[in-house]
Amino acid sequence: MSSAIGWVGVAAVGAMVASSVYSTQQSNKNAKRSLEQQNSAQNEAKQAALSQEKAADEATNAQSMKSPDTNAMMSAAMMSGKSGVSGTMLTGSQGVEKDKLNTKRSTLLGQ
């Protein structure tokens, strides 16, 4: 009978060890799952902060957008038009000289 009690005791200890190992494994799985959820939440919070920062930056840029002073540009154009003959940026106010227009050549361009 004492050997039966010994085996029962060994079986009980074995069951407790197995239960402890199982509990430890489940605890490790839960810890890993919790860590993954925490990392995921951190990444989502970081993305949300970046998108909020971008939206705030765009709103600031929209508010501080400068517009051209069209009245001043029109006034300057009107004044230069009243001063007489005007030219383009390429020709100047004197235009193109007549002898530069006539090349007196009948060859193809580049030859």
N, CA, C and O atoms as CSV, one atom per row, in Angstrom:
chain,resi,resn,atom,element,x,y,z
A,1,MET,N,N,0.787,-1.158,0.000
A,1,MET,CA,C,0.000,0.000,0.000
A,1,MET,C,C,0.856,1.260,0.000
A,1,MET,O,O,0.480,2.272,-0.592
A,2,SER,N,N,1.993,1.199,0.657
A,2,SER,CA,C,2.845,2.381,0.704
A,2,SER,C,C,3.406,2.706,-0.668
A,2,SER,O,O,3.653,3.870,-0.982
A,3,SER,N,N,3.608,1.675,-1.490
A,3,SER,CA,C,4.086,1.979,-2.835
A,3,SER,C,C,2.978,2.614,-3.668
A,3,SER,O,O,3.269,3.421,-4.550
A,4,ALA,N,N,1.745,2.281,-3.418
A,4,ALA,CA,C,0.618,2.885,-4.128
A,4,ALA,C,C,0.497,4.350,-3.731
A,4,ALA,O,O,0.239,5.224,-4.558
A,5,ILE,N,N,0.694,4.590,-2.426
A,5,ILE,CA,C,0.632,5.975,-1.958
A,5,ILE,C,C,1.792,6.764,-2.562
A,5,ILE,O,O,1.625,7.929,-2.921
A,6,GLY,N,N,2.981,6.132,-2.678
A,6,GLY,CA,C,4.144,6.781,-3.275
A,6,GLY,C,C,3.895,7.131,-4.725
A,6,GLY,O,O,4.247,8.212,-5.196
A,7,TRP,N,N,3.273,6.179,-5.428
A,7,TRP,CA,C,2.987,6.449,-6.838
A,7,TRP,C,C,1.925,7.535,-6.994
A,7,TRP,O,O,1.985,8.339,-7.925
A,8,VAL,N,N,0.983,7.556,-6.110
A,8,VAL,CA,C,-0.041,8.592,-6.147
A,8,VAL,C,C,0.609,9.947,-5.891
A,8,VAL,O,O,0.276,10.947,-6.526
A,9,GLY,N,N,1.563,9.952,-4.925
A,9,GLY,CA,C,2.275,11.197,-4.619
A,9,GLY,C,C,3.108,11.663,-5.813
A,9,GLY,O,O,3.130,12.848,-6.146
A,10,VAL,N,N,3.802,10.698,-6.457
A,10,VAL,CA,C,4.614,11.035,-7.632
A,10,VAL,C,C,3.712,11.547,-8.753
A,10,VAL,O,O,4.053,12.506,-9.445
A,11,ALA,N,N,2.574,10.907,-8.924
A,11,ALA,CA,C,1.633,11.333,-9.962
A,11,ALA,C,C,1.107,12.730,-9.660
A,11,ALA,O,O,0.953,13.547,-10.568
A,12,ALA,N,N,0.829,13.008,-8.381
A,12,ALA,CA,C,0.321,14.329,-7.997
A,12,ALA,C,C,1.386,15.393,-8.246
A,12,ALA,O,O,1.090,16.475,-8.752
A,13,VAL,N,N,2.634,15.070,-7.883
A,13,VAL,CA,C,3.729,16.023,-8.125
A,13,VAL,C,C,3.910,16.225,-9.626
A,13,VAL,O,O,4.104,17.350,-10.087
A,14,GLY,N,N,3.847,15.153,-10.373
A,14,GLY,CA,C,3.963,15.251,-11.833
A,14,GLY,C,C,2.849,16.106,-12.419
A,14,GLY,O,O,3.085,16.904,-13.326
A,15,ALA,N,N,1.645,15.941,-11.904
A,15,ALA,CA,C,0.512,16.730,-12.389
A,15,ALA,C,C,0.715,18.200,-12.049
A,15,ALA,O,O,0.401,19.079,-12.852
A,16,MET,N,N,1.243,18.466,-10.850
A,16,MET,CA,C,1.488,19.863,-10.461
A,16,MET,C,C,2.582,20.476,-11.331
A,16,MET,O,O,2.484,21.638,-11.726
A,17,VAL,N,N,3.621,19.699,-11.631
A,17,VAL,CA,C,4.697,20.193,-12.496
A,17,VAL,C,C,4.148,20.465,-13.901
A,17,VAL,O,O,4.439,21.500,-14.500
A,18,ALA,N,N,3.367,19.540,-14.408
A,18,ALA,CA,C,2.793,19.715,-15.746
A,18,ALA,C,C,1.870,20.936,-15.766
A,18,ALA,O,O,1.877,21.708,-16.724
A,19,SER,N,N,1.090,21.105,-14.724
A,19,SER,CA,C,0.205,22.253,-14.631
A,19,SER,C,C,1.002,23.546,-14.564
A,19,SER,O,O,0.626,24.548,-15.172
A,20,SER,N,N,2.102,23.519,-13.825
A,20,SER,CA,C,2.954,24.706,-13.704
A,20,SER,C,C,3.607,25.047,-15.043
A,20,SER,O,O,3.681,26.217,-15.419
A,21,VAL,N,N,4.075,24.035,-15.754
A,21,VAL,CA,C,4.692,24.256,-17.069
A,21,VAL,C,C,3.660,24.812,-18.040
A,21,VAL,O,O,3.947,25.753,-18.780
A,22,TYR,N,N,2.471,24.243,-18.041
A,22,TYR,CA,C,1.397,24.714,-18.919
A,22,TYR,C,C,1.036,26.162,-18.591
A,22,TYR,O,O,0.857,26.987,-19.486
A,23,SER,N,N,0.934,26.452,-17.310
A,23,SER,CA,C,0.599,27.814,-16.877
A,23,SER,C,C,1.676,28.799,-17.307
A,23,SER,O,O,1.367,29.909,-17.739
A,24,THR,N,N,2.944,28.398,-17.192
A,24,THR,CA,C,4.051,29.261,-17.605
A,24,THR,C,C,4.003,29.507,-19.100
A,24,THR,O,O,4.213,30.634,-19.551
A,25,GLN,N,N,3.729,28.464,-19.876
A,25,GLN,CA,C,3.632,28.620,-21.328
A,25,GLN,C,C,2.488,29.556,-21.714
A,25,GLN,O,O,2.637,30.405,-22.593
A,26,GLN,N,N,1.355,29.392,-21.051
A,26,GLN,CA,C,0.218,30.263,-21.344
A,26,GLN,C,C,0.535,31.710,-20.958
A,26,GLN,O,O,0.146,32.647,-21.656
A,27,SER,N,N,1.238,31.878,-19.854
A,27,SER,CA,C,1.626,33.220,-19.420
A,27,SER,C,C,2.576,33.861,-20.433
A,27,SER,O,O,2.459,35.050,-20.731
A,28,ASN,N,N,3.517,33.072,-20.963
A,28,ASN,CA,C,4.438,33.590,-21.987
A,28,ASN,C,C,3.688,33.979,-23.263
A,28,ASN,O,O,3.979,35.011,-23.868
A,29,LYS,N,N,2.725,33.153,-23.667
A,29,LYS,CA,C,1.932,33.468,-24.852
A,29,LYS,C,C,1.154,34.759,-24.643
A,29,LYS,O,O,1.094,35.614,-25.527
A,30,ASN,N,N,0.558,34.888,-23.459
A,30,ASN,CA,C,-0.202,36.102,-23.163
A,30,ASN,C,C,0.702,37.330,-23.140
A,30,ASN,O,O,0.302,38.400,-23.599
A,31,ALA,N,N,1.908,37.188,-22.614
A,31,ALA,CA,C,2.847,38.308,-22.571
A,31,ALA,C,C,3.260,38.716,-23.982
A,31,ALA,O,O,3.340,39.906,-24.288
A,32,LYS,N,N,3.523,37.727,-24.844
A,32,LYS,CA,C,3.875,38.029,-26.230
A,32,LYS,C,C,2.719,38.731,-26.945
A,32,LYS,O,O,2.922,39.715,-27.656
A,33,ARG,N,N,1.505,38.211,-26.747
A,33,ARG,CA,C,0.330,38.809,-27.368
A,33,ARG,C,C,0.153,40.249,-26.884
A,33,ARG,O,O,-0.153,41.144,-27.672
A,34,SER,N,N,0.346,40.460,-25.598
A,34,SER,CA,C,0.213,41.803,-25.031
A,34,SER,C,C,1.277,42.745,-25.593
A,34,SER,O,O,0.987,43.905,-25.884
A,35,LEU,N,N,2.503,42.253,-25.745
A,35,LEU,CA,C,3.586,43.066,-26.298
A,35,LEU,C,C,3.289,43.429,-27.758
A,35,LEU,O,O,3.531,44.563,-28.173
A,36,GLU,N,N,2.773,42.488,-28.528
A,36,GLU,CA,C,2.422,42.766,-29.922
A,36,GLU,C,C,1.317,43.813,-30.008
A,36,GLU,O,O,1.368,44.709,-30.850
A,37,GLN,N,N,0.312,43.699,-29.131
A,37,GLN,CA,C,-0.769,44.681,-29.119
A,37,GLN,C,C,-0.247,46.067,-28.733
A,37,GLN,O,O,-0.667,47.078,-29.296
A,38,GLN,N,N,0.665,46.099,-27.776
A,38,GLN,CA,C,1.236,47.367,-27.343
A,38,GLN,C,C,2.049,48.008,-28.471
A,38,GLN,O,O,1.944,49.213,-28.702
A,39,ASN,N,N,2.854,47.211,-29.170
A,39,ASN,CA,C,3.626,47.738,-30.300
A,39,ASN,C,C,2.709,48.237,-31.407
A,39,ASN,O,O,2.969,49.279,-32.010
A,40,SER,N,N,1.644,47.501,-31.674
A,40,SER,CA,C,0.688,47.907,-32.693
A,40,SER,C,C,0.028,49.236,-32.310
A,40,SER,O,O,-0.128,50.122,-33.150
A,41,ALA,N,N,-0.354,49.365,-31.046
A,41,ALA,CA,C,-0.975,50.608,-30.579
A,41,ALA,C,C,0.006,51.771,-30.672
A,41,ALA,O,O,-0.383,52.884,-31.026
A,42,GLN,N,N,1.273,51.521,-30.355
A,42,GLN,CA,C,2.296,52.567,-30.460
A,42,GLN,C,C,2.456,53.017,-31.907
A,42,GLN,O,O,2.528,54.215,-32.180
A,43,ASN,N,N,2.513,52.073,-32.829
A,43,ASN,CA,C,2.651,52.419,-34.250
A,43,ASN,C,C,1.442,53.212,-34.748
A,43,ASN,O,O,1.595,54.174,-35.501
A,44,GLU,N,N,0.246,52.809,-34.330
A,44,GLU,CA,C,-0.958,53.537,-34.736
A,44,GLU,C,C,-0.945,54.959,-34.176
A,44,GLU,O,O,-1.323,55.906,-34.865
A,45,ALA,N,N,-0.507,55.104,-32.922
A,45,ALA,CA,C,-0.441,56.440,-32.307
A,45,ALA,C,C,0.586,57.305,-33.019
A,45,ALA,O,O,0.367,58.500,-33.215
A,46,LYS,N,N,1.703,56.707,-33.407
A,46,LYS,CA,C,2.739,57.458,-34.125
A,46,LYS,C,C,2.219,57.916,-35.488
A,46,LYS,O,O,2.446,59.059,-35.884
A,47,GLN,N,N,1.522,57.032,-36.206
A,47,GLN,CA,C,0.961,57.395,-37.504
A,47,GLN,C,C,-0.093,58.503,-37.359
A,47,GLN,O,O,-0.156,59.421,-38.177
A,48,ALA,N,N,-0.905,58.403,-36.325
A,48,ALA,CA,C,-1.923,59.428,-36.095
A,48,ALA,C,C,-1.267,60.768,-35.791
A,48,ALA,O,O,-1.731,61.804,-36.268
A,49,ALA,N,N,-0.190,60.763,-34.998
A,49,ALA,CA,C,0.516,62.007,-34.671
A,49,ALA,C,C,1.143,62.612,-35.918
A,49,ALA,O,O,1.117,63.830,-36.096
A,50,LEU,N,N,1.706,61.776,-36.779
A,50,LEU,CA,C,2.311,62.282,-38.012
A,50,LEU,C,C,1.260,62.881,-38.942
A,50,LEU,O,O,1.496,63.921,-39.557
A,51,SER,N,N,0.104,62.231,-39.047
A,51,SER,CA,C,-0.938,62.764,-39.925
A,51,SER,C,C,-1.507,64.064,-39.355
A,51,SER,O,O,-1.859,64.968,-40.113
A,52,GLN,N,N,-1.599,64.166,-38.030
A,52,GLN,CA,C,-2.063,65.416,-37.424
A,52,GLN,C,C,-1.054,66.531,-37.650
A,52,GLN,O,O,-1.428,67.673,-37.914
A,53,GLU,N,N,0.227,66.195,-37.544
A,53,GLU,CA,C,1.273,67.193,-37.778
A,53,GLU,C,C,1.225,67.691,-39.223
A,53,GLU,O,O,1.361,68.886,-39.482
A,54,LYS,N,N,1.031,66.765,-40.154
A,54,LYS,CA,C,0.957,67.141,-41.563
A,54,LYS,C,C,-0.253,68.023,-41.820
A,54,LYS,O,O,-0.155,69.015,-42.542
A,55,ALA,N,N,-1.401,67.671,-41.233
A,55,ALA,CA,C,-2.617,68.464,-41.421
A,55,ALA,C,C,-2.442,69.868,-40.830
A,55,ALA,O,O,-2.884,70.851,-41.424
A,56,ALA,N,N,-1.803,69.961,-39.671
A,56,ALA,CA,C,-1.571,71.269,-39.055
A,56,ALA,C,C,-0.625,72.103,-39.907
A,56,ALA,O,O,-0.815,73.310,-40.060
A,57,ASP,N,N,0.394,71.455,-40.459
A,57,ASP,CA,C,1.348,72.165,-41.317
A,57,ASP,C,C,0.662,72.681,-42.580
A,57,ASP,O,O,0.908,73.808,-43.008
A,58,GLU,N,N,-0.198,71.852,-43.173
A,58,GLU,CA,C,-0.925,72.274,-44.368
A,58,GLU,C,C,-1.877,73.426,-44.053
A,58,GLU,O,O,-2.025,74.349,-44.854
A,59,ALA,N,N,-2.523,73.372,-42.884
A,59,ALA,CA,C,-3.437,74.452,-42.494
A,59,ALA,C,C,-2.674,75.753,-42.283
A,59,ALA,O,O,-3.136,76.823,-42.678
A,60,THR,N,N,-1.494,75.656,-41.655
A,60,THR,CA,C,-0.661,76.845,-41.445
A,60,THR,C,C,-0.221,77.425,-42.781
A,60,THR,O,O,-0.262,78.640,-42.978
A,61,ASN,N,N,0.200,76.564,-43.696
A,61,ASN,CA,C,0.630,77.034,-45.014
A,61,ASN,C,C,-0.522,77.679,-45.775
A,61,ASN,O,O,-0.321,78.673,-46.473
A,62,ALA,N,N,-1.721,77.127,-45.649
A,62,ALA,CA,C,-2.869,77.696,-46.353
A,62,ALA,C,C,-3.212,79.080,-45.810
A,62,ALA,O,O,-3.615,79.968,-46.562
A,63,GLN,N,N,-3.047,79.257,-44.493
A,63,GLN,CA,C,-3.363,80.554,-43.902
A,63,GLN,C,C,-2.323,81.605,-44.246
A,63,GLN,O,O,-2.653,82.781,-44.406
A,64,SER,N,N,-1.080,81.193,-44.360
A,64,SER,CA,C,-0.011,82.168,-44.595
A,64,SER,C,C,0.343,82.293,-46.074
A,64,SER,O,O,1.399,82.826,-46.415
A,65,MET,N,N,-0.529,81.808,-46.952
A,65,MET,CA,C,-0.262,81.860,-48.380
A,65,MET,C,C,-0.286,83.311,-48.859
A,65,MET,O,O,-1.204,84.070,-48.546
A,66,LYS,N,N,0.723,83.672,-49.610
A,66,LYS,CA,C,0.810,85.031,-50.132
A,66,LYS,C,C,0.149,85.094,-51.497
A,66,LYS,O,O,0.160,84.126,-52.258
A,67,SER,N,N,-0.428,86.254,-51.790
A,67,SER,CA,C,-1.018,86.450,-53.111
A,67,SER,C,C,-0.280,87.594,-53.791
A,67,SER,O,O,0.188,88.515,-53.121
A,68,PRO,N,N,-0.173,87.546,-55.116
A,68,PRO,CA,C,0.548,88.594,-55.836
A,68,PRO,C,C,-0.216,89.914,-55.793
A,68,PRO,O,O,-1.445,89.933,-55.726
A,69,ASP,N,N,0.517,90.995,-55.831
A,69,ASP,CA,C,-0.076,92.334,-55.851
A,69,ASP,C,C,-0.366,92.696,-57.302
A,69,ASP,O,O,0.448,93.335,-57.969
A,70,THR,N,N,-1.519,92.285,-57.775
A,70,THR,CA,C,-1.852,92.487,-59.191
A,70,THR,C,C,-2.073,93.957,-59.523
A,70,THR,O,O,-1.812,94.386,-60.646
A,71,ASN,N,N,-2.546,94.718,-58.566
A,71,ASN,CA,C,-2.756,96.149,-58.824
A,71,ASN,C,C,-1.434,96.848,-59.120
A,71,ASN,O,O,-1.357,97.671,-60.031
A,72,ALA,N,N,-0.395,96.523,-58.353
A,72,ALA,CA,C,0.910,97.129,-58.587
A,72,ALA,C,C,1.473,96.700,-59.936
A,72,ALA,O,O,2.083,97.510,-60.635
A,73,MET,N,N,1.277,95.430,-60.315
A,73,MET,CA,C,1.773,94.960,-61.607
A,73,MET,C,C,1.062,95.651,-62.759
A,73,MET,O,O,1.694,96.038,-63.742
A,74,MET,N,N,-0.246,95.806,-62.641
A,74,MET,CA,C,-1.006,96.481,-63.696
A,74,MET,C,C,-0.606,97.946,-63.800
A,74,MET,O,O,-0.500,98.487,-64.900
A,75,SER,N,N,-0.387,98.578,-62.672
A,75,SER,CA,C,0.013,99.983,-62.675
A,75,SER,C,C,1.368,100.155,-63.343
A,75,SER,O,O,1.556,101.078,-64.135
A,76,ALA,N,N,2.311,99.279,-63.032
A,76,ALA,CA,C,3.643,99.354,-63.640
A,76,ALA,C,C,3.559,99.125,-65.144
A,76,ALA,O,O,4.260,99.787,-65.910
A,77,ALA,N,N,2.710,98.196,-65.574
A,77,ALA,CA,C,2.565,97.925,-67.009
A,77,ALA,C,C,1.937,99.126,-67.715
A,77,ALA,O,O,2.333,99.465,-68.831
A,78,MET,N,N,0.978,99.761,-67.084
A,78,MET,CA,C,0.333,100.932,-67.678
A,78,MET,C,C,1.322,102.081,-67.801
A,78,MET,O,O,1.317,102.794,-68.805
A,79,MET,N,N,2.166,102.272,-66.800
A,79,MET,CA,C,3.130,103.372,-66.823
A,79,MET,C,C,4.190,103.142,-67.900
A,79,MET,O,O,4.587,104.081,-68.589
A,80,SER,N,N,4.647,101.902,-68.046
A,80,SER,CA,C,5.669,101.639,-69.060
A,80,SER,C,C,5.073,101.767,-70.463
A,80,SER,O,O,5.776,102.139,-71.402
A,81,GLY,N,N,3.795,101.462,-70.608
A,81,GLY,CA,C,3.129,101.609,-71.891
A,81,GLY,C,C,2.976,103.064,-72.289
A,81,GLY,O,O,2.966,103.382,-73.478
A,82,LYS,N,N,2.858,103.942,-71.327
A,82,LYS,CA,C,2.699,105.366,-71.606
A,82,LYS,C,C,4.019,106.037,-71.965
A,82,LYS,O,O,4.023,107.144,-72.504
A,83,SER,N,N,5.124,105.386,-71.677
A,83,SER,CA,C,6.430,106.014,-71.906
A,83,SER,C,C,6.893,105.938,-73.350
A,83,SER,O,O,7.949,106.489,-73.661
A,84,GLY,N,N,6.190,105.307,-74.221
A,84,GLY,CA,C,6.565,105.288,-75.628
A,84,GLY,C,C,6.756,103.875,-76.139
A,84,GLY,O,O,6.096,102.942,-75.683
A,85,VAL,N,N,7.683,103.722,-77.106
A,85,VAL,CA,C,7.928,102.430,-77.735
A,85,VAL,C,C,8.484,101.477,-76.690
A,85,VAL,O,O,9.435,101.805,-75.981
A,86,SER,N,N,7.910,100.347,-76.602
A,86,SER,CA,C,8.420,99.349,-75.660
A,86,SER,C,C,8.796,98.095,-76.420
A,86,SER,O,O,8.265,97.834,-77.500
A,87,GLY,N,N,9.680,97.341,-75.879
A,87,GLY,CA,C,10.141,96.114,-76.519
A,87,GLY,C,C,9.937,94.928,-75.608
A,87,GLY,O,O,9.388,95.043,-74.512
A,88,THR,N,N,10.379,93.814,-76.073
A,88,THR,CA,C,10.311,92.618,-75.246
A,88,THR,C,C,11.631,92.453,-74.528
A,88,THR,O,O,12.562,93.231,-74.736
A,89,MET,N,N,11.710,91.468,-73.704
A,89,MET,CA,C,12.965,91.205,-72.993
A,89,MET,C,C,14.050,90.757,-73.977
A,89,MET,O,O,15.238,90.908,-73.692
A,90,LEU,N,N,13.662,90.214,-75.115
A,90,LEU,CA,C,14.636,89.716,-76.083
A,90,LEU,C,C,15.183,90.826,-76.981
A,90,LEU,O,O,16.360,90.811,-77.340
A,91,THR,N,N,14.339,91.777,-77.340
A,91,THR,CA,C,14.778,92.791,-78.312
A,91,THR,C,C,15.141,94.122,-77.675
A,91,THR,O,O,15.900,94.895,-78.260
A,92,GLY,N,N,14.620,94.404,-76.497
A,92,GLY,CA,C,14.864,95.705,-75.890
A,92,GLY,C,C,13.898,96.728,-76.455
A,92,GLY,O,O,13.018,96.385,-77.245
A,93,SER,N,N,14.055,97.982,-76.056
A,93,SER,CA,C,13.106,99.003,-76.477
A,93,SER,C,C,13.348,99.459,-77.914
A,93,SER,O,O,12.468,100.083,-78.508
A,94,GLN,N,N,14.510,99.168,-78.487
A,94,GLN,CA,C,14.829,99.599,-79.848
A,94,GLN,C,C,14.361,98.606,-80.901
A,94,GLN,O,O,14.331,98.943,-82.084
A,95,GLY,N,N,13.997,97.396,-80.506
A,95,GLY,CA,C,13.571,96.394,-81.479
A,95,GLY,C,C,14.770,95.706,-82.109
A,95,GLY,O,O,15.877,95.769,-81.576
A,96,VAL,N,N,14.556,95.055,-83.232
A,96,VAL,CA,C,15.619,94.331,-83.935
A,96,VAL,C,C,16.072,95.191,-85.111
A,96,VAL,O,O,15.252,95.775,-85.819
A,97,GLU,N,N,17.385,95.260,-85.310
A,97,GLU,CA,C,17.930,96.049,-86.427
A,97,GLU,C,C,17.571,95.377,-87.748
A,97,GLU,O,O,17.526,94.150,-87.834
A,98,LYS,N,N,17.316,96.182,-88.775
A,98,LYS,CA,C,16.870,95.664,-90.078
A,98,LYS,C,C,17.922,94.774,-90.731
A,98,LYS,O,O,17.559,93.763,-91.331
A,99,ASP,N,N,19.219,95.108,-90.639
A,99,ASP,CA,C,20.244,94.298,-91.300
A,99,ASP,C,C,20.413,92.939,-90.636
A,99,ASP,O,O,20.952,92.021,-91.255
A,100,LYS,N,N,19.963,92.785,-89.378
A,100,LYS,CA,C,20.065,91.485,-88.719
A,100,LYS,C,C,18.927,90.569,-89.136
A,100,LYS,O,O,19.022,89.352,-88.978
A,101,LEU,N,N,17.870,91.129,-89.657
A,101,LEU,CA,C,16.752,90.303,-90.114
A,101,LEU,C,C,17.051,89.643,-91.449
A,101,LEU,O,O,16.618,88.516,-91.690
A,102,ASN,N,N,17.780,90.321,-92.314
A,102,ASN,CA,C,18.079,89.798,-93.639
A,102,ASN,C,C,19.417,89.056,-93.586
A,102,ASN,O,O,20.471,89.679,-93.455
A,103,THR,N,N,19.371,87.745,-93.685
A,103,THR,CA,C,20.600,86.958,-93.604
A,103,THR,C,C,21.303,86.842,-94.948
A,103,THR,O,O,22.485,86.500,-94.983
A,104,LYS,N,N,20.618,87.114,-96.055
A,104,LYS,CA,C,21.165,87.056,-97.414
A,104,LYS,C,C,21.746,85.688,-97.733
A,104,LYS,O,O,22.704,85.580,-98.499
A,105,ARG,N,N,21.191,84.681,-97.172
A,105,ARG,CA,C,21.668,83.326,-97.443
A,105,ARG,C,C,20.480,82.471,-97.835
A,105,ARG,O,O,19.362,82.683,-97.366
A,106,SER,N,N,20.731,81.522,-98.682
A,106,SER,CA,C,19.652,80.634,-99.111
A,106,SER,C,C,19.981,79.187,-98.730
A,106,SER,O,O,19.462,78.256,-99.345
A,107,THR,N,N,20.845,78.988,-97.713
A,107,THR,CA,C,21.214,77.627,-97.314
A,107,THR,C,C,20.261,77.145,-96.224
A,107,THR,O,O,19.528,77.925,-95.616
A,108,LEU,N,N,20.297,75.860,-96.006
A,108,LEU,CA,C,19.490,75.276,-94.955
A,108,LEU,C,C,20.089,75.617,-93.589
A,108,LEU,O,O,21.294,75.829,-93.451
A,109,LEU,N,N,19.257,75.659,-92.640
A,109,LEU,CA,C,19.698,76.003,-91.285
A,109,LEU,C,C,20.728,74.990,-90.803
A,109,LEU,O,O,20.519,73.781,-90.905
A,110,GLY,N,N,21.829,75.488,-90.281
A,110,GLY,CA,C,22.858,74.623,-89.742
A,110,GLY,C,C,23.908,74.220,-90.746
A,110,GLY,O,O,24.817,73.471,-90.385
A,111,GLN,N,N,23.841,74.666,-91.978
A,111,GLN,CA,C,24.848,74.281,-92.981
A,111,GLN,C,C,25.683,75.466,-93.373
A,111,GLN,O,O,26.581,75.340,-94.205
